[in-house]
Amino acid sequence: MLSPAVENLVSQLSRLPGVGTRTAHRLAFHLLQRPKDEKERVRFCNECGNLTEDEVCAICRDARRDHTMICVVEQPVDLISVERTSEFRGLYHVLGGALSPLDGVEPEHLRIDELIGRVERNGVQEVVLATNPNMTGEATAAYLADRLRGRVRVTRLASGLPVGGDLEYADEVTLGRALVGRRDME
Amino acid sequence: MLSPAVENLVSQLSRLPGVGTRTAHRLAFHLLQRPKDEKERVRFCNECGNLTEDEVCAICRDARRDHTMICVVEQPVDLISVERTSEFRGLYHVLGGALSPLDGVEPEHLRIDELIGRVERNGVQEVVLATNPNMTGEATAAYLADRLRGRVRVTRLASGLPVGGDLEYADEVTLGRALVGRRDME
């Protein structure tokens, strides 16, 4: 019924979490009705790899942000999560994924050399590794820490109990990390 | 149909999470069929407030454990959670709840003076506050830190991202704490 290109778009969209075939069709038709230039305007920031419409994104251009800190995330959506906390005022670096040799994702497939380049060029003092606290994210953080060691201070997001949680329902590994990573009060 | 005492037991049991009336009846009959001395044997440890059958519980009596550290929890069930992590080899102190003035739970209703007494008597060097990371648990930790300040090192469980989690689904407050509490890698 549909052209192969449209069928392909529908099939790609239906892989999104929570999107079935019917929603995928609706999304596809909506996207196809947008003006062509709007679709072509979005690109990746030359510096950090975030989505932008310019050569360099608004965050990288913002002189009021702390250009000595870089927060490394896997995807643009993670950058939005960190921004929402209002706890980070530095710059970002979007890797474009996490290392996963079994899925064929090797270091050269991520924007790792670009990160090293930024750290060496721009007087960066701290790199905050904010990859996901799951297996591929932890492996990526360990790899990046190795590559960056001796060049810059490297930190990692804290593991521990989520705010509002309950010891009784915490898994053992998380509670164990919360204990090991305990902090002095005042 | 049932005696008021049994009805009372059923009504208490049906307040347990996930226990309806039918299950409450089944539990009540099971409990009532246990030998009387078994029911009367369980008591609170004189030292830590954990459930035990002796004056002092097995953990408090264990000379191989580190008697210079006390982990403070709200309930015996939280002690079990911490034990399961295998990351803590000190002693415990069970408060019996968390401060909640609106519910009428004031400091004198918890085993707080007993905790201060243990810290002063027994050469304790660190108190790990492992109350729940929710509102009443945090208030209790803040109150205890105030009371213990200057007497002993006071630490608190780390807040942060649960292991295996995903930045995209972390709430802002938890991710914010994970950022603020970030740790140096090696």
Chai-1 contact restraints between the chains, C-beta under 6 A:
chainA,res_idxA,chainB,res_idxB,connection_type,confidence,min_distance_angstrom,max_distance_angstrom,comment,restraint_id
A,V77,B,E168,contact,1.0,0.0,6.0,A-B,restraint_1
A,D78,B,L167,contact,1.0,0.0,6.0,A-B,restraint_2
A,S81,B,L167,contact,1.0,0.0,6.0,A-B,restraint_3
A,S81,B,E168,contact,1.0,0.0,6.0,A-B,restraint_4
A,S81,B,L175,contact,1.0,0.0,6.0,A-B,restraint_5
A,R84,B,E172,contact,1.0,0.0,6.0,A-B,restraint_6
A,T85,B,E172,contact,1.0,0.0,6.0,A-B,restraint_7
A,T85,B,L175,contact,1.0,0.0,6.0,A-B,restraint_8
A,T85,B,G176,contact,1.0,0.0,6.0,A-B,restraint_9
A,E87,B,G176,contact,1.0,0.0,6.0,A-B,restraint_10
A,E87,B,L179,contact,1.0,0.0,6.0,A-B,restraint_11
A,E87,B,V180,contact,1.0,0.0,6.0,A-B,restraint_12
A,F88,B,L179,contact,1.0,0.0,6.0,A-B,restraint_13
A,V128,B,R182,contact,1.0,0.0,6.0,A-B,restraint_14
A,N132,B,D166,contact,1.0,0.0,6.0,A-B,restraint_15
A,N132,B,L167,contact,1.0,0.0,6.0,A-B,restraint_16
A,P133,B,L161,contact,1.0,0.0,6.0,A-B,restraint_17
A,P133,B,V163,contact,1.0,0.0,6.0,A-B,restraint_18
A,P133,B,G165,contact,1.0,0.0,6.0,A-B,restraint_19
A,N134,B,G164,contact,1.0,0.0,6.0,A-B,restraint_20
A,A145,B,M185,contact,1.0,0.0,6.0,A-B,restraint_21
A,V154,B,M185,contact,1.0,0.0,6.0,A-B,restraint_22
A,T155,B,R182,contact,1.0,0.0,6.0,A-B,restraint_23
A,T155,B,D184,contact,1.0,0.0,6.0,A-B,restraint_24
A,R156,B,R183,contact,1.0,0.0,6.0,A-B,restraint_25
A,R156,B,M185,contact,1.0,0.0,6.0,A-B,restraint_26
A,L157,B,L161,contact,1.0,0.0,6.0,A-B,restraint_27
A,L157,B,A178,contact,1.0,0.0,6.0,A-B,restraint_28
A,L157,B,R182,contact,1.0,0.0,6.0,A-B,restraint_29
A,A158,B,A158,contact,1.0,0.0,6.0,A-B,restraint_30
A,A158,B,G160,contact,1.0,0.0,6.0,A-B,restraint_31
A,A158,B,A178,contact,1.0,0.0,6.0,A-B,restraint_32
A,A158,B,G181,contact,1.0,0.0,6.0,A-B,restraint_33
A,A158,B,R182,contact,1.0,0.0,6.0,A-B,restraint_34
A,S159,B,G160,contact,1.0,0.0,6.0,A-B,restraint_35
A,S159,B,L161,contact,1.0,0.0,6.0,A-B,restraint_36
A,S159,B,V163,contact,1.0,0.0,6.0,A-B,restraint_37
A,G160,B,A158,contact,1.0,0.0,6.0,A-B,restraint_38
A,G160,B,S159,contact,1.0,0.0,6.0,A-B,restraint_39
A,G160,B,G160,contact,1.0,0.0,6.0,A-B,restraint_40
A,L161,B,P133,contact,1.0,0.0,6.0,A-B,restraint_41
A,L161,B,L157,contact,1.0,0.0,6.0,A-B,restraint_42
A,L161,B,S159,contact,1.0,0.0,6.0,A-B,restraint_43
A,P162,B,P162,contact,1.0,0.0,6.0,A-B,restraint_44
A,P162,B,T174,contact,1.0,0.0,6.0,A-B,restraint_45
A,V163,B,P133,contact,1.0,0.0,6.0,A-B,restraint_46
A,V163,B,S159,contact,1.0,0.0,6.0,A-B,restraint_47
A,V163,B,V173,contact,1.0,0.0,6.0,A-B,restraint_48
A,V163,B,T174,contact,1.0,0.0,6.0,A-B,restraint_49
A,G164,B,N134,contact,1.0,0.0,6.0,A-B,restraint_50
A,G165,B,P133,contact,1.0,0.0,6.0,A-B,restraint_51
A,D166,B,N132,contact,1.0,0.0,6.0,A-B,restraint_52
A,L167,B,D78,contact,1.0,0.0,6.0,A-B,restraint_53
A,L167,B,S81,contact,1.0,0.0,6.0,A-B,restraint_54
A,L167,B,N132,contact,1.0,0.0,6.0,A-B,restraint_55
A,E168,B,V77,contact,1.0,0.0,6.0,A-B,restraint_56
A,E168,B,S81,contact,1.0,0.0,6.0,A-B,restraint_57
A,E172,B,R84,contact,1.0,0.0,6.0,A-B,restraint_58
A,E172,B,T85,contact,1.0,0.0,6.0,A-B,restraint_59
A,V173,B,V163,contact,1.0,0.0,6.0,A-B,restraint_60
A,T174,B,P162,contact,1.0,0.0,6.0,A-B,restraint_61
A,T174,B,V163,contact,1.0,0.0,6.0,A-B,restraint_62
A,L175,B,S81,contact,1.0,0.0,6.0,A-B,restraint_63
A,L175,B,T85,contact,1.0,0.0,6.0,A-B,restraint_64
A,G176,B,T85,contact,1.0,0.0,6.0,A-B,restraint_65
A,G176,B,E87,contact,1.0,0.0,6.0,A-B,restraint_66
A,A178,B,L157,contact,1.0,0.0,6.0,A-B,restraint_67
A,A178,B,A158,contact,1.0,0.0,6.0,A-B,restraint_68
A,L179,B,E87,contact,1.0,0.0,6.0,A-B,restraint_69
A,L179,B,F88,contact,1.0,0.0,6.0,A-B,restraint_70
A,V180,B,E87,contact,1.0,0.0,6.0,A-B,restraint_71
A,G181,B,A158,contact,1.0,0.0,6.0,A-B,restraint_72
A,R182,B,V128,contact,1.0,0.0,6.0,A-B,restraint_73
A,R182,B,T155,contact,1.0,0.0,6.0,A-B,restraint_74
A,R182,B,L157,contact,1.0,0.0,6.0,A-B,restraint_75
A,R182,B,A158,contact,1.0,0.0,6.0,A-B,restraint_76
A,R183,B,R156,contact,1.0,0.0,6.0,A-B,restraint_77
A,D184,B,T155,contact,1.0,0.0,6.0,A-B,restraint_78
A,M185,B,A145,contact,1.0,0.0,6.0,A-B,restraint_79
A,M185,B,V154,contact,1.0,0.0,6.0,A-B,restraint_80
A,M185,B,R156,contact,1.0,0.0,6.0,A-B,restraint_81
